C-alpha cells in the first residue's frame, strides 16, 4: 500500500489554531494535540494484505475486497482514517454567510494579480526537449476557475472566458500521441517530485519503453501517477466544451479518456478517481455506455472500497482533507452520470457522497479551515450543494472556508503578491446558482 500511505511533504502557510474536542465522527486523530502520527512499520504490517486487496480490486471480487479491507482497518487500529501529516487549521471558525459582493471584489482583484502568472503563461512551449514549468494541473485550476467566473456571469465575464480558452488551448497542445496528458520532464531540476519523475523515466528507458515526448513524461509504469493530471485535464476540457461548443476540446478529452480506460487500478484511491472523473463526465456528454461502464469499474472497485462507514477513507494518505475532497468531487460527477443513465446504483453512490461530505463538514466546523492555499474542500462542498440541494452543515463549512480565506489568510497572500485561492470562484458560482442567477454548466453538462 506504499502509494496510498507514503509520507507526502507539504508546504503550508496555515497557523495552528486551538480547537474544541474532536467530534465523535472524526476521532481524536484530527486534533493536533492528540494526533497519533504515521503508523509505525506500516509497510511491513500492511503490504501483504494491501496486495490481496489490490488483486481483489482488479478482479472485481467484492468478497475479497471486503475481507482485505476489514483486515487492514483492524490492523491499522487508531490510525485508520487519520491523516499521515498532522492536520493544521485556521481560526476563528466563522459560520456566518459571507458578503457576496465583498468576495467577488476580492476575486476580481486577485484575477488582476494573476495576469502573466497563469500556468500556461509561465510554462515552456508545449513541444520542447524538457519541461521546466508547472504541472498541467496548475493550468487546469486556473482555467477552470475562470470558467466558473464566466459561468456565474461575474462582471467582465468575457475577459474570464478569454483567459479560460487560452488555458485550455494550451492544455490541448500538450497532449501526447498516446492521448495522455503528461508530467513535466526536467532531469536537471532540484524539485523533489520532478526528480522522482526523472527516475521513473530512467527505469522505463531501461526496459526499452518510450517515456518522454516533447518534454512530457507519458508513462508512469502503472504506478497511477499520470492519472491525476490526465483526469483533471480531460474533465476540464469537457467543461470548456460545454461552455464553448468547441469540438477540439471534446476530441481531446475523448483521447484522454481512452488512455484512462486502459489504466489498471492502483492502491491509491485518488489516482483511480481522476480517471473515473473524466470517464463519468464523458458519458454525460456523449451518452456512450462504454464510458459509464469504465467509470463504474474505477469508482466501484478503485475508490469506494477505501471508504469507511463514517465517510472517511481508511488509509492515512487519502485521509488528508485535500484527497478526501477530490474523491468526493469526482464522485459527484459519477453520481450525475448514473442518474442520467437511470442506473439504480446512483442511490448507493449518493449515500457514499453524503457521508463523505458530512464528515468533511464536521471536520471544518469543528476545527476550522484547512488546506487553505487550495481549499479543495470548498470545491467538493459547493459541488455537493449544487447537486443535492441545501444541507446546513455543508453550507456552514463552506462559510467557514470562505470567511477564513477572505478575512485572515488572503492578507498574507496579498503581501507576497499571490492570487486568491482559486476554488473561491466555485463558491461564487454556487451562490449565484443558489440565488437563481446562474446555472452550473458542470452540474448540467449534458
C-alpha positions as CSV (number, residue, x, y, z in Angstrom):
1,X,0.0,0.0,0.0
2,X,3.0,2.2,-0.5
3,X,1.4,4.5,-3.0
4,X,-1.6,5.1,-0.7
5,X,0.3,5.5,2.5
6,X,3.6,7.2,1.6
7,X,4.5,10.3,3.5
8,X,4.0,13.4,1.4
9,X,5.8,16.5,2.5
10,X,3.6,19.6,2.1
11,X,4.3,23.3,2.5
12,X,1.6,25.3,4.1
13,X,1.1,28.9,5.4
14,X,-1.5,27.9,7.9
15,X,-1.3,28.7,11.6
16,X,-2.1,26.1,14.3
17,X,-5.4,27.0,16.0
18,X,-7.0,25.9,19.2
19,X,-10.0,23.7,18.6
20,X,-12.7,22.1,20.6
21,X,-12.6,18.4,21.5
22,X,-12.9,16.3,18.4
23,X,-16.3,15.2,17.3
24,X,-17.1,11.5,17.6
25,X,-17.5,11.3,13.8
26,X,-13.9,12.3,13.3
27,X,-12.0,10.8,16.3
28,X,-9.1,12.4,18.2
29,X,-6.6,11.9,15.4
30,X,-7.7,15.2,13.9
31,X,-6.8,17.2,17.0
32,X,-3.2,18.4,16.7
33,X,-2.9,17.8,20.4
34,X,-3.7,14.1,20.1
35,X,-2.7,13.3,16.5
36,X,-1.0,9.8,16.7
37,X,1.3,10.3,13.8
38,X,2.1,7.9,10.9
39,X,1.5,4.3,11.7
40,X,4.9,2.7,12.5
41,X,6.1,-0.2,10.3
42,X,3.0,0.1,8.2
43,X,4.7,-1.3,5.1
44,X,5.8,-4.5,6.9
45,X,2.4,-4.9,8.6
46,X,0.1,-3.9,5.8
47,X,1.8,-4.6,2.4
48,X,0.8,-8.3,2.2
49,X,-2.8,-7.5,2.9
50,X,-2.7,-4.5,0.6
51,X,-1.5,-6.8,-2.1
52,X,-4.5,-9.0,-1.6
53,X,-6.8,-6.0,-1.7
54,X,-5.3,-4.8,-5.0
55,X,-5.7,-8.3,-6.5
56,X,-9.4,-8.3,-5.4
57,X,-10.0,-4.8,-6.8
58,X,-8.6,-5.7,-10.2
59,X,-10.6,-8.9,-10.3
60,X,-13.8,-7.2,-9.2
61,X,-14.0,-9.6,-6.3
62,X,-16.5,-8.0,-3.8
63,X,-16.0,-10.6,-1.1
64,X,-12.2,-10.4,-1.4
65,X,-12.2,-6.6,-1.2
66,X,-14.4,-6.6,1.9
67,X,-12.2,-9.2,3.6
68,X,-9.0,-7.5,2.9
69,X,-10.4,-4.1,3.8
70,X,-11.7,-5.4,7.1
71,X,-8.3,-6.9,8.0
72,X,-6.4,-3.7,7.0
73,X,-8.7,-1.4,9.1
74,X,-8.3,-3.8,12.0
75,X,-4.5,-3.8,11.8
76,X,-4.4,0.0,11.5
77,X,-6.4,0.4,14.6
78,X,-6.3,4.0,15.8
79,X,-4.5,5.1,12.7
80,X,-7.4,4.2,10.3
81,X,-8.8,7.3,8.7
82,X,-6.3,9.6,10.4
83,X,-4.1,11.8,8.2
84,X,-0.5,10.9,7.7
85,X,0.6,14.5,8.3
86,X,-0.6,16.5,11.4
87,X,-3.7,18.5,10.4
88,X,-3.4,22.2,10.6
89,X,-6.4,24.5,11.0
90,X,-7.1,28.2,10.8
91,X,-9.2,30.2,13.3
92,X,-11.6,31.8,14.0
93,X,-14.4,29.5,13.0
94,X,-16.9,31.9,11.4
95,X,-20.0,30.1,10.0
96,X,-21.9,33.3,9.1
97,X,-22.8,33.8,5.4
98,X,-20.0,35.7,3.6
99,X,-20.8,39.0,1.9
100,X,-21.0,38.0,-1.7
101,X,-20.1,41.5,-3.1
102,X,-17.0,41.5,-0.9
103,X,-15.9,38.1,-2.0
104,X,-16.5,38.9,-5.7
105,X,-14.5,42.2,-5.3
106,X,-11.6,40.3,-3.8
107,X,-11.7,37.7,-6.6
108,X,-11.6,40.3,-9.3
109,X,-8.6,41.9,-7.6
110,X,-6.9,38.5,-7.4
111,X,-7.6,37.9,-11.1
112,X,-5.6,41.1,-11.9
113,X,-2.7,39.7,-9.9
114,X,-2.8,36.5,-11.9
115,X,-2.0,38.2,-15.2
116,X,1.2,36.8,-16.6
117,X,1.3,34.2,-13.8
118,X,-1.2,31.6,-15.1
119,X,0.2,28.1,-15.6
120,X,0.3,28.3,-19.3
121,X,1.8,31.8,-19.2
122,X,4.9,30.6,-17.3
123,X,5.3,27.3,-19.0
124,X,7.7,26.2,-21.6
125,X,6.5,25.8,-25.2
126,X,4.2,22.7,-25.4
127,X,6.8,20.9,-27.5
128,X,10.2,21.1,-26.0
129,X,13.2,18.9,-25.1
130,X,12.5,19.5,-21.4
131,X,9.6,21.0,-19.5
132,X,10.7,23.2,-16.6
133,X,7.3,24.7,-16.0
134,X,4.4,23.7,-13.6
135,X,2.3,20.6,-13.9
136,X,-0.7,20.7,-16.1
137,X,-3.0,20.6,-13.1
138,X,-1.9,24.2,-12.4
139,X,-3.2,25.4,-15.8
140,X,-6.3,23.3,-15.2
141,X,-7.0,25.0,-11.9
142,X,-6.5,28.5,-13.3
143,X,-8.6,27.9,-16.4
144,X,-11.4,26.1,-14.6
145,X,-11.7,28.9,-12.1
146,X,-12.1,31.4,-15.0
147,X,-14.8,29.2,-16.5
148,X,-16.6,29.3,-13.1
149,X,-16.4,33.1,-13.2
150,X,-17.8,33.2,-16.7
151,X,-20.5,30.7,-15.9
152,X,-21.5,32.7,-12.8
153,X,-21.9,35.8,-15.0
154,X,-19.5,37.9,-13.0
155,X,-18.5,41.4,-14.1
156,X,-16.0,41.2,-17.0
157,X,-17.1,37.6,-17.7
158,X,-15.9,37.8,-21.3
159,X,-12.4,38.5,-20.1
160,X,-12.6,35.5,-17.8
161,X,-13.7,33.3,-20.7
162,X,-10.9,34.6,-22.9
163,X,-8.3,33.5,-20.3
164,X,-10.0,30.2,-19.8
165,X,-9.9,29.5,-23.5
166,X,-6.2,30.4,-23.6
167,X,-5.6,27.9,-20.8
168,X,-7.5,25.0,-22.3
169,X,-5.9,25.7,-25.8
170,X,-2.5,25.4,-24.1
171,X,-3.6,22.1,-22.4
172,X,-4.8,20.5,-25.7
173,X,-1.5,21.5,-27.3
174,X,0.5,19.4,-24.8
175,X,-1.4,16.2,-25.3
176,X,0.8,13.2,-26.2
177,X,0.3,11.0,-29.2
178,X,-0.9,8.3,-26.8
179,X,-3.7,10.6,-25.6
180,X,-2.3,11.1,-22.1
181,X,-1.6,14.5,-20.6
182,X,1.8,14.0,-19.1
183,X,4.1,15.3,-16.4
184,X,6.9,17.8,-16.9
185,X,10.3,16.2,-17.6
186,X,13.3,18.1,-16.3
187,X,16.2,15.9,-15.3
188,X,18.2,18.8,-14.1
189,X,15.8,20.1,-11.6
190,X,16.1,20.1,-7.8
191,X,12.4,19.8,-7.4
192,X,11.7,16.6,-5.5
193,X,8.7,15.5,-7.4
194,X,10.3,16.1,-10.8
195,X,13.4,14.3,-9.7
196,X,11.2,11.3,-8.9
197,X,9.7,11.6,-12.4
198,X,13.2,11.6,-13.9
199,X,13.9,8.3,-12.0
200,X,10.8,6.7,-13.4
201,X,11.9,7.8,-16.9
202,X,15.3,6.2,-16.5
203,X,13.7,3.0,-15.2
204,X,11.3,2.9,-18.1
205,X,14.0,3.5,-20.7
206,X,16.0,0.7,-19.2
207,X,13.0,-1.5,-20.0
208,X,13.1,-0.2,-23.6
209,X,9.9,1.9,-23.2
210,X,9.2,5.4,-24.8
211,X,8.9,7.5,-21.7
212,X,9.2,11.2,-22.9
213,X,7.5,13.1,-25.7
214,X,8.1,16.8,-26.3
215,X,9.5,17.1,-22.8
216,X,6.5,15.4,-21.1
217,X,6.6,12.1,-19.2
218,X,4.0,9.9,-20.9
219,X,4.3,6.6,-19.0
220,X,4.1,6.1,-15.2
221,X,5.0,2.3,-15.3
222,X,1.4,1.6,-14.0
223,X,2.1,3.4,-10.7
224,X,-1.0,5.5,-11.4
225,X,0.6,8.9,-11.0
226,X,-0.2,10.2,-14.5
227,X,-3.9,9.6,-13.9
228,X,-4.0,12.8,-11.8
229,X,-3.2,15.4,-14.5
230,X,-4.7,13.3,-17.3
231,X,-8.0,13.1,-15.5
232,X,-8.3,16.7,-14.4
233,X,-7.3,18.0,-17.9
234,X,-9.8,15.8,-19.6
235,X,-12.6,16.7,-17.2
236,X,-11.8,20.4,-17.5
237,X,-11.8,20.2,-21.3
238,X,-15.3,18.8,-21.2
239,X,-16.4,21.8,-19.1
240,X,-14.8,24.0,-21.7
241,X,-16.7,22.1,-24.4
242,X,-20.0,22.6,-22.6
243,X,-19.3,26.4,-22.4
244,X,-17.8,27.0,-25.8
245,X,-19.1,24.1,-28.1
246,X,-15.5,23.8,-29.5
247,X,-15.3,20.2,-30.7
248,X,-11.5,20.2,-30.3
249,X,-12.0,20.1,-26.5
250,X,-14.3,17.1,-26.8
251,X,-11.9,15.3,-29.1
252,X,-9.0,15.9,-26.8
253,X,-11.0,14.8,-23.7
254,X,-12.1,11.6,-25.5
255,X,-8.4,10.7,-26.2
256,X,-7.5,11.3,-22.6
257,X,-10.4,9.1,-21.5
258,X,-9.4,6.3,-23.9
259,X,-5.9,6.3,-22.3
260,X,-7.6,6.2,-18.8
261,X,-9.7,3.2,-19.6
262,X,-6.6,1.1,-20.1
263,X,-5.0,2.1,-16.8
264,X,-5.1,-0.7,-14.2
265,X,-6.5,0.1,-10.8
266,X,-3.9,1.0,-8.2
267,X,-4.0,1.1,-4.4
268,X,-4.1,4.9,-4.2
269,X,-7.8,5.6,-4.3
270,X,-7.4,9.2,-5.5
271,X,-5.4,8.2,-8.6
272,X,-8.3,6.0,-9.7
273,X,-10.8,8.7,-9.1
274,X,-9.2,11.1,-11.6
275,X,-9.6,8.5,-14.4
276,X,-13.2,7.9,-13.2
277,X,-13.9,11.6,-13.2
278,X,-13.1,12.1,-16.9
279,X,-14.9,8.9,-17.9
280,X,-18.1,9.7,-16.0
281,X,-18.1,13.2,-17.4
282,X,-17.5,12.0,-20.9
283,X,-20.5,9.7,-20.6
284,X,-22.6,12.6,-19.5
285,X,-21.6,14.4,-22.7
286,X,-21.8,11.6,-25.2
287,X,-24.2,9.0,-23.8
288,X,-21.8,6.3,-24.8
289,X,-22.3,3.4,-22.4
290,X,-18.7,2.2,-22.5
291,X,-17.5,5.3,-20.7
292,X,-20.0,4.8,-17.9
293,X,-19.1,1.1,-17.6
294,X,-15.4,2.1,-17.4
295,X,-16.1,4.8,-14.8
296,X,-18.1,2.3,-12.7
297,X,-15.1,0.0,-12.6
298,X,-12.8,2.9,-11.5
299,X,-15.2,4.0,-8.7
300,X,-16.8,0.8,-7.5
301,X,-13.5,-1.1,-7.2
302,X,-10.9,1.6,-7.2
303,X,-12.3,4.4,-4.9
304,X,-15.3,3.3,-2.8
305,X,-13.7,0.2,-1.2
306,X,-11.4,2.6,0.7
307,X,-14.3,4.5,2.4
308,X,-15.3,3.6,6.0
309,X,-18.8,3.9,7.5
310,X,-18.1,7.3,8.9
311,X,-17.4,8.6,5.4
312,X,-13.6,8.7,5.6
313,X,-11.0,6.8,3.6
314,X,-9.1,4.5,5.9
315,X,-5.5,4.9,4.6
316,X,-3.6,7.7,6.1
317,X,-2.7,9.3,2.8
318,X,-6.2,9.7,1.5
319,X,-7.4,10.7,4.9
320,X,-5.9,14.1,4.3
321,X,-8.5,16.7,3.6
322,X,-7.4,17.5,0.0
323,X,-7.6,13.9,-1.2
324,X,-10.8,13.3,0.7
325,X,-12.2,16.3,-1.1
326,X,-11.1,15.5,-4.7
327,X,-12.6,12.0,-4.4
328,X,-15.9,13.4,-3.4
329,X,-15.8,16.0,-6.2
330,X,-15.3,13.2,-8.7
331,X,-17.9,11.0,-7.1
332,X,-20.5,13.8,-7.7
333,X,-19.8,13.5,-11.4
334,X,-20.2,9.8,-11.2
335,X,-23.5,10.1,-9.4
336,X,-24.8,12.5,-12.1
337,X,-23.7,10.1,-14.8
338,X,-25.6,7.2,-13.1
339,X,-28.7,9.4,-12.7
340,X,-28.5,10.3,-16.4
341,X,-28.4,6.6,-17.3
342,X,-31.2,5.7,-15.0
343,X,-28.9,3.4,-13.1
344,X,-30.1,2.3,-9.7
345,X,-26.5,2.3,-8.4
346,X,-26.9,6.0,-8.2
347,X,-28.7,5.7,-4.8
348,X,-25.8,3.9,-3.2
349,X,-23.2,6.3,-4.6
350,X,-25.3,9.2,-3.3
351,X,-25.1,7.7,0.2
352,X,-21.3,7.5,-0.1
353,X,-21.0,11.1,-1.2
354,X,-23.3,12.4,1.5
355,X,-21.4,10.5,4.2
356,X,-18.2,11.9,2.9
357,X,-19.4,15.5,2.7
358,X,-20.9,15.2,6.2
359,X,-17.6,14.1,7.5
360,X,-15.8,16.8,5.7
361,X,-18.2,19.5,7.0
362,X,-17.8,18.1,10.5
363,X,-14.0,18.5,10.4
364,X,-14.2,22.1,9.1
365,X,-16.9,23.3,11.5
366,X,-15.1,21.6,14.5
367,X,-11.5,22.6,13.8
368,X,-11.6,25.3,11.2
369,X,-10.4,25.8,7.6
370,X,-7.6,23.6,6.4
371,X,-5.6,23.3,3.2
372,X,-6.4,27.0,2.6
373,X,-3.9,27.5,-0.2
374,X,-6.0,25.2,-2.3
375,X,-9.3,24.8,-0.4
376,X,-10.3,21.7,-2.3
377,X,-12.9,21.1,0.3
378,X,-14.7,24.2,-0.8
379,X,-14.9,22.8,-4.3
380,X,-16.4,19.5,-3.0
381,X,-18.9,21.2,-0.7
382,X,-20.1,23.5,-3.5
383,X,-20.5,20.6,-6.0
384,X,-22.5,18.8,-3.3
385,X,-24.7,21.8,-2.6
386,X,-25.4,22.4,-6.3
387,X,-26.2,18.7,-6.9
388,X,-28.1,17.6,-3.8
389,X,-29.5,20.9,-2.6
390,X,-29.3,22.7,0.7
391,X,-27.5,20.9,3.6
392,X,-27.0,23.2,6.6
393,X,-23.8,21.6,7.7
394,X,-22.2,21.8,4.2
395,X,-23.2,25.4,3.9
396,X,-21.8,26.3,7.3
397,X,-18.5,24.5,6.4
398,X,-18.3,26.4,3.1
399,X,-18.8,29.7,5.0
400,X,-16.0,28.8,7.4
401,X,-13.6,28.3,4.5
402,X,-14.5,31.5,2.7
403,X,-14.6,33.7,5.8
404,X,-11.2,32.5,6.9
405,X,-9.7,32.9,3.4
406,X,-11.0,36.4,2.9
407,X,-10.6,37.8,6.4
408,X,-7.4,36.1,7.6
409,X,-5.4,34.2,5.0
410,X,-5.8,36.5,2.0
411,X,-3.9,39.4,3.5
412,X,-0.8,37.3,3.8
413,X,-1.2,36.2,0.2
414,X,-1.6,39.8,-0.9
415,X,1.6,40.8,0.9
416,X,3.5,38.5,-1.4
417,X,1.5,39.4,-4.4
418,X,-0.1,36.0,-4.6
419,X,-3.6,35.4,-6.0
420,X,-6.6,34.3,-4.1
421,X,-7.3,30.6,-3.7
422,X,-9.0,29.6,-6.9
423,X,-11.9,27.5,-5.6
424,X,-13.5,30.7,-4.4
425,X,-14.7,31.0,-8.0
426,X,-16.7,27.8,-7.5
427,X,-18.2,29.3,-4.3
428,X,-19.2,32.5,-6.2
429,X,-20.9,30.2,-8.8
430,X,-22.6,28.3,-6.1
431,X,-24.0,31.4,-4.5
432,X,-25.3,32.7,-7.9
433,X,-26.9,29.3,-8.5
434,X,-28.5,29.3,-5.1
435,X,-29.9,32.8,-5.7
436,X,-31.3,31.7,-9.1
437,X,-29.0,34.0,-11.0
438,X,-26.9,31.2,-12.7
439,X,-26.9,27.5,-13.7
440,X,-23.8,25.5,-13.2
441,X,-22.7,24.0,-16.6
442,X,-20.6,21.4,-14.8
443,X,-23.7,20.1,-13.0
444,X,-25.9,20.4,-16.1
445,X,-23.2,19.4,-18.5
446,X,-25.4,17.4,-20.7
